[in-house]
């Protein structure tokens, strides 16, 4: 039984139909990895698909791999591509994938991100896999799924809803609350052998409530009463490994300064953030900043933030752009937002200056720097 795809995922175009490398789809739980795999399968005439979470395969072990390989050869002869879903359910699944690759098969696997981290692919697949990160719906995919017209109003709804397909289908916030519990308790606590999850859950909720804020490990440890900084560092790593959060370093040409500077943390999804950490204020600016970061993160290029304490700050610095995010540009914040872009333009490298708002468009020149002001919803669709 192959899931029926509802919205063509943008990532699909970048994944080869056939490859000598194992194609590994990683990402947070319930972000649509199985649906994306189904869409890739539809490029093939007679693909072989196996959901390893099927109850009939409970207890499958490496001792069963020879029999399973024989079944695959019988049902799908001639080098037919093999698609394995939820491979984390089978211990040492890398052995099975390696055996299929050695037989000349194209292999595509999905599963819980905690089981598919690059360092856990093991020596058996070193140099023989391509990993693709799967995210909840981007803005363009959200529009297609909800059948909305692009614009500022749709973007505001997207910043509320987020992009998890299950939530968009049923509109029940308990789905997102349960998702967070599953990640913390199953992907982190069980896999890492943690006896209790109180500190991990508190840390997750704290970061959800304060996305885009710079924190040092020392300040997180003190604020959350975690016993040791090293323990906090491990918990942050676990949350990042499970794709709940992404860290953003501070821009610096000095390695030492980059390492000691506090990082910012952004959430995997605005809808999840809203469901588990309700904000008393609309907080549109923070949610918009989070959405812009996720778009930059999908592109996989280097990105950082830049700041001079008590002087200026620029939200995002890439190889080619300095980007500032502001829900609405007003006479009260205009100078501050533009100054951050001007100062970021003086950093090593050549960058254009871009200021993203909900629905404003303008061209500003400040100290010889041309700043383009454009609606964020247009920018998000351009990057799709």
Wavefront OBJ file of the C-alpha trace (Angstrom):
o trace
v 0.000 0.000 0.000
v 1.708 3.169 -1.228
v 0.620 6.517 0.265
v -1.156 8.786 -2.187
v 0.753 12.023 -2.753
v -1.354 15.149 -2.394
v 1.107 17.980 -3.092
v 4.204 17.596 -5.240
v 7.142 18.326 -2.951
v 9.653 20.868 -4.205
v 12.587 18.711 -3.096
v 11.453 15.930 -5.450
v 13.010 17.604 -8.500
v 16.499 17.461 -6.969
v 16.452 13.743 -6.158
v 17.705 11.441 -8.945
v 15.409 8.662 -10.143
v 18.340 6.244 -10.255
v 21.671 6.309 -8.472
v 24.537 4.055 -7.453
v 24.335 5.774 -4.053
v 21.678 5.040 -1.435
v 19.150 7.880 -1.381
v 18.410 8.719 2.254
v 15.459 10.968 3.119
v 15.947 12.485 6.563
v 13.869 14.917 8.578
v 11.643 15.445 11.563
v 8.783 13.036 12.238
v 5.604 13.460 10.175
v 7.055 16.021 7.778
v 6.104 13.995 4.687
v 9.090 11.734 3.976
v 6.908 8.750 2.992
v 4.799 10.907 0.669
v 7.938 12.279 -0.981
v 9.240 8.745 -1.411
v 5.948 7.764 -3.050
v 6.281 10.672 -5.479
v 9.807 9.561 -6.410
v 8.555 5.994 -6.913
v 6.033 7.140 -9.474
v 8.889 7.855 -11.876
v 9.458 4.085 -12.116
v 7.301 1.583 -13.987
v 7.458 -1.270 -11.461
v 9.167 -0.161 -8.223
v 9.522 -2.466 -5.215
v 8.166 -0.915 -2.012
v 8.330 -2.278 1.525
v 7.134 -0.579 4.697
v 9.314 -2.064 7.419
v 6.894 -0.772 10.053
v 4.266 -3.249 8.805
v 3.130 -5.454 11.702
v 3.707 -8.556 9.571
v 7.429 -7.786 9.565
v 7.705 -7.351 13.325
v 10.913 -8.885 14.630
v 12.759 -8.756 11.307
v 16.480 -9.064 12.041
v 19.774 -9.292 10.137
v 19.385 -13.088 10.190
v 16.354 -12.625 7.918
v 18.143 -10.458 5.341
v 19.133 -13.346 3.013
v 15.499 -14.479 2.841
v 14.289 -10.925 2.282
v 16.840 -10.415 -0.501
v 15.601 -13.627 -2.145
v 12.024 -12.356 -1.962
v 13.054 -9.065 -3.571
v 14.877 -10.890 -6.362
v 11.789 -13.028 -6.972
v 9.214 -10.226 -6.905
v 11.308 -7.499 -8.518
v 13.918 -9.049 -10.825
v 16.131 -7.161 -13.209
v 17.563 -4.450 -10.994
v 14.224 -2.788 -10.177
v 14.671 0.151 -7.730
v 13.908 -0.690 -4.095
v 12.121 1.692 -1.722
v 12.275 0.943 1.999
v 10.099 2.951 4.383
v 10.745 3.332 8.139
v 14.053 1.469 8.074
v 14.804 2.390 11.691
v 12.474 -0.441 12.703
v 15.089 -2.997 11.624
v 18.435 -3.314 13.438
v 21.539 -2.984 11.259
v 19.429 -1.935 8.280
v 22.605 -0.538 6.714
v 23.697 -4.141 5.953
v 20.537 -4.697 3.925
v 20.978 -1.459 1.989
v 24.637 -2.245 1.296
v 23.704 -5.712 -0.023
v 21.132 -4.177 -2.375
v 23.646 -1.589 -3.617
v 26.195 -4.333 -4.237
v 23.599 -6.049 -6.438
v 23.274 -2.936 -8.591
v 19.960 -1.751 -7.166
v 18.883 1.843 -6.733
v 17.820 2.114 -3.085
v 15.803 4.892 -1.434
v 15.128 4.761 2.306
v 13.189 6.885 4.768
v 12.807 6.758 8.490
v 12.994 8.563 11.772
v 15.666 11.219 11.524
v 17.208 10.035 14.787
v 18.042 6.762 13.054
v 19.292 8.308 9.835
v 21.882 10.810 11.020
v 24.969 10.951 8.875
v 27.265 9.637 11.568
v 24.892 6.702 12.212
v 24.952 5.498 8.613
v 28.082 3.641 9.649
v 31.152 2.566 7.778
v 29.071 0.212 5.631
v 27.606 3.154 3.700
v 30.476 5.620 3.889
v 30.740 7.332 0.522
v 27.747 5.395 -0.799
v 24.807 7.528 0.218
v 23.232 10.873 -0.620
v 21.186 12.489 2.127
v 18.251 14.806 1.476
v 16.640 16.822 4.261
v 12.853 16.857 4.196
v 11.060 19.751 5.883
v 7.396 20.457 6.584
v 5.688 22.350 3.750
v 7.342 25.510 2.534
v 5.151 28.498 1.683
v 4.585 27.445 -1.933
v 3.643 23.904 -0.889
v 1.355 25.315 1.805
v -0.465 27.400 -0.816
v -0.889 24.367 -3.045
v -2.179 22.200 -0.204
v -4.615 24.771 1.188
v -5.542 26.138 -2.274
v -4.885 29.749 -1.343
v -3.745 32.630 -3.498
v -0.288 34.038 -2.740
v -0.169 37.250 -0.769
v 0.402 38.790 2.645
v -2.855 37.382 4.058
v -1.889 33.828 3.059
v 1.605 34.322 4.492
v 0.126 35.425 7.824
v -1.971 32.240 7.925
v 1.109 30.179 7.032
v 3.022 31.751 9.919
v 0.189 30.571 12.179
v -0.408 27.124 10.702
v 3.087 25.968 9.834
v 3.618 23.186 7.334
v 3.002 19.803 8.959
v 0.592 18.004 6.582
v -1.206 16.068 9.348
v -2.065 19.257 11.205
v -3.184 21.068 8.048
v -5.453 18.141 7.238
v -7.130 17.820 10.640
v -6.517 21.198 12.328
v -6.084 19.587 15.726
v -3.228 21.136 17.772
v -2.960 17.918 19.778
v -1.273 16.402 16.719
v 1.608 18.853 17.107
v 1.751 18.454 20.882
v 1.973 14.676 20.483
v 4.642 15.115 17.818
v 6.876 16.972 20.260
v 6.387 14.272 22.903
v 7.195 11.536 20.377
v 10.420 13.220 19.325
v 11.596 13.883 22.881
v 10.552 10.552 24.357
v 11.207 8.171 21.443
v 13.832 9.772 19.217
v 15.866 11.278 22.037
v 15.202 9.616 25.411
v 14.907 6.004 24.231
v 17.686 6.221 21.686
v 20.083 8.066 23.995
v 19.225 6.010 27.074
v 17.977 8.971 29.131
v 16.195 8.034 32.341
v 14.037 11.156 32.412
v 13.216 13.878 29.904
v 12.349 16.848 32.108
v 15.422 18.917 31.249
v 15.236 18.081 27.535
v 11.554 19.016 27.336
v 12.096 22.236 29.298
v 14.964 23.163 27.007
v 12.840 22.499 23.907
v 9.950 24.595 25.219
v 12.320 27.401 26.184
v 13.891 27.507 22.727
v 10.455 27.397 21.085
v 9.430 30.419 23.145
v 12.615 32.335 22.295
v 13.388 31.552 18.655
v 15.865 33.918 17.074
v 17.398 34.956 20.395
v 21.146 34.467 21.038
v 21.979 32.119 23.907
v 25.212 30.791 25.295
v 25.279 27.303 26.773
v 26.089 28.858 30.120
v 23.001 31.084 30.062
v 20.754 28.169 29.049
v 22.181 26.050 31.855
v 21.561 28.755 34.436
v 18.088 29.724 33.191
v 16.802 26.132 33.146
v 18.641 24.867 36.223
v 20.384 22.093 34.309
v 23.153 20.524 36.426
v 26.079 21.119 34.052
v 26.981 23.025 30.889
v 28.207 19.803 29.260
v 24.780 18.286 29.888
v 23.089 21.290 28.259
v 25.413 20.961 25.260
v 24.378 17.315 24.813
v 20.684 18.139 25.062
v 21.017 20.932 22.490
v 22.802 18.483 20.196
v 20.012 15.924 20.636
v 17.347 18.512 19.764
v 19.261 19.543 16.666
v 19.850 15.932 15.626
v 16.109 15.324 15.799
v 15.505 18.357 13.559
v 13.450 20.254 16.132
v 15.890 23.176 16.056
v 18.696 24.611 13.962
v 21.486 26.733 15.335
v 22.688 29.904 13.655
v 26.270 31.014 14.433
v 27.514 34.567 14.577
v 29.447 35.787 11.545
v 33.149 36.269 12.083
v 36.309 35.674 10.108
v 37.898 34.497 13.366
v 37.277 30.840 14.221
v 37.737 31.515 17.926
v 35.175 34.329 17.917
v 32.655 32.159 16.062
v 33.039 29.375 18.604
v 32.683 31.520 21.735
v 29.872 33.767 20.444
v 26.322 32.770 21.452
v 24.245 30.977 18.813
v 20.686 31.713 17.815
v 18.150 28.876 17.551
v 15.277 28.553 15.090
v 12.372 26.096 15.161
v 11.559 23.497 12.505
v 8.010 24.833 12.123
v 6.023 27.886 13.176
v 2.851 25.874 13.715
v 4.618 23.508 16.084
v 6.135 26.464 17.905
v 2.725 28.106 18.340
v 1.071 24.867 19.501
v 3.567 24.033 22.237
v 4.578 27.557 23.264
v 1.657 30.002 22.881
v 2.745 33.651 22.766
v 0.740 36.392 24.513
v 1.470 38.819 21.651
v 1.014 38.271 17.886
v 4.816 37.952 17.507
v 4.543 38.235 13.713
v 8.095 39.519 13.330
v 9.640 36.519 15.116
v 7.537 34.048 13.160
v 8.432 35.745 9.881
v 12.122 35.645 10.803
v 11.810 31.924 11.560
v 10.167 31.281 8.171
v 12.920 33.188 6.349
v 15.589 31.218 8.200
v 13.952 27.903 7.222
v 13.968 28.969 3.578
v 17.680 29.767 3.828
v 18.326 26.485 5.650
v 16.635 24.495 2.890
v 19.110 25.991 0.420
v 21.957 24.460 2.482
v 24.270 27.422 1.858
v 26.311 29.042 4.652
v 24.284 31.491 6.744
v 25.033 33.394 9.952
v 23.854 36.433 11.867
v 25.966 39.530 12.423
v 25.940 42.018 15.260
v 27.897 44.543 17.245
v 26.574 44.569 20.797
v 24.495 47.665 21.659
v 25.156 49.060 18.189
v 23.633 47.118 15.288
v 22.432 43.683 14.191
v 21.705 41.966 10.890
v 19.424 38.921 10.965
v 21.079 36.854 8.224
v 24.349 37.035 6.313
v 24.984 34.686 3.396
v 27.747 34.607 0.793
v 25.794 36.989 -1.428
v 23.243 38.800 0.703
v 22.678 40.624 3.948
v 19.037 40.097 4.916
v 16.983 41.938 7.487
v 13.477 40.750 8.464
v 10.848 43.166 9.741
v 7.086 42.606 9.776
v 6.422 46.283 9.083
v 8.874 49.060 8.322
v 7.904 52.211 10.276
v 9.523 55.591 11.034
v 10.389 54.179 14.468
v 12.378 51.135 13.294
v 13.530 52.180 9.821
v 16.916 53.598 10.858
v 17.725 50.577 13.039
v 16.839 48.025 10.374
v 18.712 49.854 7.613
v 21.795 50.420 9.804
v 22.110 46.670 10.350
v 22.220 46.138 6.589
v 24.703 48.973 6.039
v 27.075 47.610 8.677
v 26.699 44.039 7.414
v 27.688 45.323 3.971
v 31.040 46.358 5.421
v 31.884 42.806 6.447
v 34.421 40.913 4.282
v 32.836 39.903 0.982
v 30.371 41.591 -1.382
v 26.678 41.353 -0.552
v 23.479 42.967 -1.712
v 21.159 44.359 0.969
v 17.616 42.993 1.267
v 14.902 43.959 3.732
v 11.918 41.605 3.894
v 8.545 42.751 5.221
v 5.045 41.331 5.182
v 3.843 43.422 2.249
v 5.947 46.549 1.702
v 8.025 47.442 -1.319
v 10.613 50.222 -1.524
v 14.149 51.161 -2.514
v 16.338 52.867 0.062
v 19.827 54.325 -0.296
v 21.787 54.821 2.924
v 25.500 55.691 3.114
v 25.913 54.590 -0.469
v 24.252 51.205 0.147
v 21.197 50.293 -1.932
v 18.608 48.470 0.152
v 15.849 46.585 -1.617
v 12.615 46.308 0.351
v 10.231 43.573 -0.810
v 7.345 41.458 0.479
v 8.549 38.280 2.157
v 5.798 36.222 0.502
v 7.249 37.045 -2.929
v 10.771 36.192 -1.776
v 9.654 32.867 -0.303
v 7.982 31.881 -3.577
v 11.039 32.912 -5.599
v 13.158 30.495 -3.573
v 10.807 27.561 -4.145
l 1 2 3 4 5 6 7 8 9 10 11 12 13 14 15 16 17 18 19 20 21 22 23 24 25 26 27 28 29 30 31 32 33 34 35 36 37 38 39 40 41 42 43 44 45 46 47 48 49 50 51 52 53 54 55 56 57 58 59 60 61 62 63 64 65 66 67 68 69 70 71 72 73 74 75 76 77 78 79 80 81 82 83 84 85 86 87 88 89 90 91 92 93 94 95 96 97 98 99 100 101 102 103 104 105 106 107 108 109 110 111 112 113 114 115 116 117 118 119 120 121 122 123 124 125 126 127 128 129 130 131 132 133 134 135 136 137 138 139 140 141 142 143 144 145 146 147 148 149 150 151 152 153 154 155 156 157 158 159 160 161 162 163 164 165 166 167 168 169 170 171 172 173 174 175 176 177 178 179 180 181 182 183 184 185 186 187 188 189 190 191 192 193 194 195 196 197 198 199 200 201 202 203 204 205 206 207 208 209 210 211 212 213 214 215 216 217 218 219 220 221 222 223 224 225 226 227 228 229 230 231 232 233 234 235 236 237 238 239 240 241 242 243 244 245 246 247 248 249 250 251 252 253 254 255 256 257 258 259 260 261 262 263 264 265 266 267 268 269 270 271 272 273 274 275 276 277 278 279 280 281 282 283 284 285 286 287 288 289 290 291 292 293 294 295 296 297 298 299 300 301 302 303 304 305 306 307 308 309 310 311 312 313 314 315 316 317 318 319 320 321 322 323 324 325 326 327 328 329 330 331 332 333 334 335 336 337 338 339 340 341 342 343 344 345 346 347 348 349 350 351 352 353 354 355 356 357 358 359 360 361 362 363 364 365 366 367 368 369 370 371 372 373 374 375 376 377 378 379 380 381 382 383 384
